[in-house]
Amino acid sequence: MTDQWYVVSVDGSWGPEDDGKTVDGPQHITADSMRHGVEFGRHGYGAIYVVASGNGGVVGDNCNYDGYANTVYTVTIGAVGEDSAMPYYGEECASMLAVTFSNSAYHRSIVSCSQIFTYNSPHAMFFACY
C-alpha cells in the first residue's frame, strides 16, 4: 500500500425546497450513511460531503433552515459572481464555510472538472473539484 492521499468529494446540490418556508434535513438513514462516510469512507480517511448553500435567495430563503447545509457532516459552499457580488438566487447562512464563483449577471459558463456548468448552482461542485 502506498502512502498517497486521495481526495474524493461528493457533490450534494440537493436538499429541501428553496421556498423560504421548508425546514428539512437528512432523516435517520441518510444521517447514518453520512456519518459512516465521514468516519470510514476513503479507507478510513473520511468522505467529504459538499453541498451548495441554496438557490432560494430570490424568495428570501436562508440555508440556516437547510438541515443538509447545517449538519456537521457537510461543507457548505456559497456562490459569488465574477463581480464579487452575491447572486440574486444565493442564500446566506452561518454554516457557509466558503464561497466560489458561480454564474452571475454576465451569464457566462463555468468550466470545471472537465464539465461545463451553465445552470444556477455549480459552485459546490466547482469547490469540490479543486
C-alpha positions in Angstrom: 0.0 0.0 0.0 1.3 3.4 -0.9 1.1 6.5 1.3 -0.9 8.6 -1.2 -3.8 10.9 -0.4 -6.9 10.5 -2.5 -9.4 13.3 -2.4 -12.9 12.1 -3.2 -15.7 14.5 -2.7 -19.4 14.0 -3.0 -21.4 16.9 -4.5 -24.8 17.3 -2.8 -26.5 20.0 -4.8 -29.9 18.8 -3.5 -31.9 19.3 -0.3 -35.2 20.7 0.8 -37.2 23.1 -1.3 -35.7 26.5 -1.7 -39.0 28.2 -1.0 -38.4 30.2 2.2 -40.8 28.0 4.2 -39.4 24.5 4.3 -37.2 23.4 7.2 -35.8 19.9 6.5 -32.7 17.9 6.6 -31.3 14.4 6.4 -33.5 11.7 8.1 -32.2 8.7 10.1 -30.9 6.5 7.2 -29.3 9.4 5.4 -27.7 10.9 8.5 -26.4 7.5 9.5 -25.0 7.0 6.0 -23.3 10.4 6.0 -21.8 9.7 9.4 -20.5 6.4 8.2 -19.0 8.0 5.2 -17.3 10.7 7.2 -15.9 8.2 9.7 -14.9 5.3 7.4 -15.0 6.4 3.8 -11.8 6.6 1.7 -10.3 3.7 3.6 -10.6 5.5 6.9 -9.7 9.0 5.8 -13.3 10.0 5.6 -15.6 11.2 2.8 -16.1 14.9 2.2 -19.7 15.9 1.5 -20.0 19.3 -0.2 -23.4 21.0 -0.5 -24.5 24.2 -2.1 -25.9 26.9 0.2 -29.1 27.0 -2.0 -30.9 28.9 -4.7 -33.8 30.3 -2.7 -32.4 33.8 -2.1 -34.8 35.3 -4.6 -37.7 34.2 -2.3 -36.0 35.1 0.9 -34.8 31.5 1.8 -31.9 31.1 4.2 -29.7 28.0 4.3 -29.9 28.1 8.1 -33.2 26.2 7.6 -31.5 23.5 5.5 -30.5 20.6 7.5 -28.1 19.3 4.8 -26.2 22.6 4.9 -26.2 22.7 8.7 -25.1 19.1 9.5 -21.6 18.5 10.9 -21.1 16.0 8.1 -21.1 18.5 5.2 -19.1 21.5 4.0 -21.5 24.2 2.8 -20.3 26.4 -0.1 -22.0 29.6 -1.3 -21.9 31.5 -4.6 -20.3 34.7 -5.6 -20.4 36.3 -9.1 -17.4 37.5 -11.0 -18.4 41.0 -10.0 -17.8 40.0 -6.3 -21.5 40.3 -5.5 -23.8 37.6 -4.2 -26.0 36.3 -7.0 -29.7 37.1 -6.7 -30.5 33.5 -6.1 -27.9 33.0 -3.3 -28.8 32.1 0.2 -26.9 33.3 3.3 -26.3 31.3 6.5 -23.9 30.8 9.4 -22.9 27.3 8.2 -21.3 28.5 5.0 -17.6 27.8 5.1 -16.6 29.4 1.8 -17.8 30.8 -1.5 -16.6 30.2 -5.0 -17.5 31.5 -8.4 -20.9 30.8 -9.9 -22.9 32.2 -12.8 -23.8 35.9 -12.4 -25.3 38.7 -14.3 -22.9 38.1 -17.2 -24.5 34.6 -17.9 -21.2 33.0 -18.8 -20.5 29.3 -18.3 -18.0 27.9 -15.8 -15.7 25.1 -16.9 -14.7 22.8 -14.1 -13.7 19.1 -13.7 -13.9 18.7 -17.5 -17.6 19.8 -17.4 -19.3 23.0 -18.5 -21.8 24.3 -15.9 -24.5 26.6 -17.2 -27.1 26.1 -14.5 -27.5 28.4 -11.5 -25.7 26.4 -8.8 -22.4 24.9 -9.9 -20.5 26.5 -7.1 -20.5 23.5 -4.8 -19.2 21.1 -7.5 -16.6 23.8 -8.5 -15.3 23.9 -5.0 -15.3 20.1 -4.7 -13.2 19.7 -7.8 -10.3 21.9 -6.6 
